[in-house]
Amino acid sequence: MASAAGTREGKLPFVVWVLAAGTFLMGTTEFVIAGLLPQIADDLHTSVSHAGLLITAFAVGMIVGGPTMAMATLRLPRRLTLVAALTVFAFGHVLAVLSSSFTVILAARVITALATGAFWAVGFVIVTAAAGPARATRAVGVMMGGLTLANVVGVPVGSFVGQYTGWRGPFWALAVLAALAAVFVGRFIPRTQQQAAVSVRAEVRALRQGRLWLALAAAVLIMGGVLATYTYLTPLLTDRAGIPAAAVPLVLIVFGLGALGGTAIGGRLGDRRPMATTLTAAAVTALALLALIPLSTGPVATVALVFLMALAGFTVNPVVTTLAVRFAGHAPTLTSALTTSAYNTGIAAGSALAGTALNSSLGLTGPALVGTVCATLTLLPLTALALTGARRSPRIVAQRTAPAHAPGEEQVSASTSR
């Protein structure tokens, strides 16, 4: 039996894997810079802390720019939006590597973040519509898997290359790969002609859904909890668990593998049991973070808990993302962008609180305590969603589009509701 996307039941459409590859590039550029800060600081004759503003600029660009770009491109064909986003993404990296001005590079990071926000917002809508209601969470999990795979492969490789070529080497590579991805997306993403069936007013009206804000709150809290601990994981590993500094990248890969596994688990289980999956995963995340406080004096226990924290924490993400898009009904684009903003808000807020805790009397275990509190608080909006019936409206509907197919192409954006 063929799906709306032209694939057999149980098999995800090819478009999902294409967009996951784009997400891999964008996840790499968001996180790889942390490993390149010393080189950037030396090259630009500034301090590492000042160079860290490049991370903050990207987060702010994602938080503010995602919803803004989603609305700005609402009436454009989705394939055009994706190609344009990848092109601007590539341009931002070229602009950065050709400049020796910190201000210009900072602006380039913001431009890159805007493109990333637009890509994610439209991409989530496309994959949920292409996969259909029964496989939407799995499709979102695969697309988000590109982000977690970036932590496992892209970030370590980028940091390693940067040691030999300087920070501009990985940036050049990302620019070239993004340009190639733009060509690939233009070739393989089906063409659809966007209609004015959904307006900006309809997108804003969709935000009146109380359940949608519960899903977004869960996204903020779970990501804040996990990333609060991850941001300051290195000093915990070296100064408390006794792990050699040279082995820290291996532990970070373990974290990435856990995140990748959690995203896959959430994608597999979230369509059938969304609330049971998220409630269990959030509770396990909180317990793992809590256990990290007394047990992080031993390397084996610490590494095991880091893996469990990532595995359970990232299980929540694809489920709450899909729920948010579902609650938006026929106007999911702004909601999709807000979901991305929610994750970045959690990263920014959790990291800030963890930094404060690290400098307090709590010391090295402070970030884990902040993470425990955030993960525990995630249970509140998830419980409220369970009580109100998260699957009360089980439709996952993309904005209606009229086909404008080239020969052999198939329409992805058709409504999946019956």
Secondary structure as the mmCIF struct_conf table of DSSP 4:
data_model
#
loop_
_struct_conf.conf_type_id
_struct_conf.id
_struct_conf.beg_label_comp_id
_struct_conf.beg_label_asym_id
_struct_conf.beg_label_seq_id
_struct_conf.end_label_comp_id
_struct_conf.end_label_asym_id
_struct_conf.end_label_seq_id
STRN STRN1 ALA A 2 ALA A 2
TURN_TY1_P TURN_TY1_P1 ALA A 4 ALA A 5
BEND BEND1 GLY A 6 THR A 7
STRN STRN2 ARG A 8 ARG A 8
TURN_TY1_P TURN_TY1_P2 GLU A 9 GLY A 10
BEND BEND2 LYS A 11 LYS A 11
HELX_RH_AL_P HELX_RH_AL_P1 PHE A 14 LEU A 44
TURN_TY1_P TURN_TY1_P3 HIS A 45 HIS A 45
HELX_RH_AL_P HELX_RH_AL_P2 VAL A 48 ALA A 51
TURN_TY1_P TURN_TY1_P4 GLY A 52 GLY A 52
HELX_RH_AL_P HELX_RH_AL_P3 LEU A 53 ALA A 72
TURN_TY1_P TURN_TY1_P5 THR A 73 ARG A 75
BEND BEND3 LEU A 76 LEU A 76
HELX_RH_AL_P HELX_RH_AL_P4 ARG A 78 VAL A 97
TURN_TY1_P TURN_TY1_P6 LEU A 98 LEU A 98
HELX_RH_AL_P HELX_RH_AL_P5 PHE A 102 ALA A 131
HELX_RH_3T_P HELX_RH_3T_P1 PRO A 133 ARG A 135
HELX_RH_AL_P HELX_RH_AL_P6 ALA A 136 LEU A 149
HELX_RH_PI_P HELX_RH_PI_P1 ALA A 150 GLY A 154
HELX_RH_AL_P HELX_RH_AL_P7 VAL A 155 THR A 165
TURN_TY1_P TURN_TY1_P7 TRP A 167 TRP A 167
HELX_RH_AL_P HELX_RH_AL_P8 ARG A 168 PHE A 188
BEND BEND4 ILE A 189 ILE A 189
HELX_LH_PP_P HELX_LH_PP_P1 PRO A 190 ARG A 191
STRN STRN3 THR A 192 GLN A 194
TURN_TY1_P TURN_TY1_P8 ALA A 196 ALA A 197
BEND BEND5 VAL A 198 VAL A 198
HELX_RH_AL_P HELX_RH_AL_P9 VAL A 200 ARG A 205
HELX_RH_3T_P HELX_RH_3T_P2 ALA A 206 ARG A 208
HELX_RH_AL_P HELX_RH_AL_P10 GLY A 210 THR A 231
TURN_TY1_P TURN_TY1_P9 TYR A 232 TYR A 232
HELX_RH_AL_P HELX_RH_AL_P11 LEU A 233 PRO A 235
HELX_RH_PI_P HELX_RH_PI_P2 LEU A 236 ARG A 240
BEND BEND6 ALA A 241 ALA A 241
HELX_RH_3T_P HELX_RH_3T_P3 ALA A 245 ALA A 247
HELX_RH_AL_P HELX_RH_AL_P12 VAL A 248 LEU A 269
TURN_TY1_P TURN_TY1_P10 GLY A 270 ARG A 272
HELX_RH_AL_P HELX_RH_AL_P13 PRO A 274 LEU A 295
TURN_TY1_P TURN_TY1_P11 SER A 296 THR A 297
BEND BEND7 GLY A 298 GLY A 298
HELX_RH_AL_P HELX_RH_AL_P14 PRO A 299 PHE A 327
TURN_TY1_P TURN_TY1_P12 ALA A 328 HIS A 330
HELX_RH_AL_P HELX_RH_AL_P15 THR A 333 LEU A 358
TURN_TY1_P TURN_TY1_P13 ASN A 359 ASN A 359
BEND BEND8 SER A 360 SER A 360
TURN_TY1_P TURN_TY1_P14 SER A 361 LEU A 362
HELX_RH_3T_P HELX_RH_3T_P4 GLY A 363 THR A 365
HELX_RH_AL_P HELX_RH_AL_P16 GLY A 366 THR A 388
TURN_TY1_P TURN_TY1_P15 ALA A 390 ARG A 391
BEND BEND9 ARG A 392 SER A 393
HELX_LH_PP_P HELX_LH_PP_P2 ALA A 398 ARG A 400
STRN STRN4 THR A 401 PRO A 403
HELX_LH_PP_P HELX_LH_PP_P3 HIS A 405 ALA A 406
TURN_TY1_P TURN_TY1_P16 PRO A 407 GLY A 408
BEND BEND10 ALA A 414 ALA A 414
#
